[in-house]
Amino acid sequence: MTQKYGIQITDNNGDTFVLLAQGKDRYQTFNSYAKADDYNYEFEDGLPDGVTSAVVAL
């Protein structure tokens, strides 16, 4: 089975969430760590102060 990666978001309270695909009820997944990391680099720039994101294996 191929490893999938997603984006985990941590809010100001320390709660964590995995990014869902836009308009869907499933995770936004990537086939490689590099693709997820590229997406996360852009995604993280738009997060409010104190909220972070990281690539995680699903």
C-alpha positions as CSV (number, residue, x, y, z in Angstrom):
1,M,0.0,0.0,0.0
2,T,1.3,3.4,-0.9
3,Q,2.0,5.9,1.9
4,K,-0.3,9.0,1.9
5,Y,0.5,12.3,3.5
6,G,-1.7,15.1,4.8
7,I,-1.5,18.5,6.4
8,Q,-2.1,18.6,10.2
9,I,-3.1,21.9,11.6
10,T,-2.6,22.9,15.3
11,D,-4.7,25.7,16.6
12,N,-3.9,28.2,19.4
13,N,-5.3,25.8,22.0
14,G,-3.0,22.9,20.9
15,D,-5.9,21.0,19.3
16,T,-4.9,19.2,16.0
17,F,-6.9,18.7,12.9
18,V,-6.1,17.1,9.5
19,L,-6.9,19.3,6.4
20,L,-9.9,18.1,4.5
21,A,-10.2,18.3,0.7
22,Q,-12.0,21.5,-0.3
23,G,-15.7,20.9,-0.3
24,K,-15.3,17.3,0.7
25,D,-15.5,15.2,3.9
26,R,-12.3,13.3,3.2
27,Y,-8.7,14.2,3.9
28,Q,-6.6,16.2,1.4
29,T,-3.9,13.6,0.6
30,F,-0.6,13.6,-1.3
31,N,1.3,10.7,-2.8
32,S,4.7,11.9,-1.6
33,Y,6.1,13.8,1.3
34,A,7.7,16.3,-1.1
35,K,4.3,17.2,-2.7
36,A,2.7,17.6,0.7
37,D,5.6,19.7,1.9
38,D,5.4,22.0,-1.2
39,Y,1.7,22.5,-0.6
40,N,2.2,23.1,3.1
41,Y,4.8,25.7,2.5
42,E,2.2,27.9,0.6
43,F,-0.7,26.9,2.9
44,E,1.1,27.9,6.1
45,D,1.7,31.4,4.8
46,G,-2.0,32.0,5.0
47,L,-2.6,30.8,8.6
48,P,-3.4,33.2,11.4
49,D,-0.7,33.9,14.0
50,G,-0.3,31.1,16.5
51,V,-1.8,28.4,14.1
52,T,0.7,26.0,12.6
53,S,0.7,23.2,10.1
54,A,2.9,20.2,9.4
55,V,3.1,17.3,7.0
56,V,2.0,14.0,8.6
57,A,1.8,10.4,7.3
58,L,-1.8,9.2,7.2
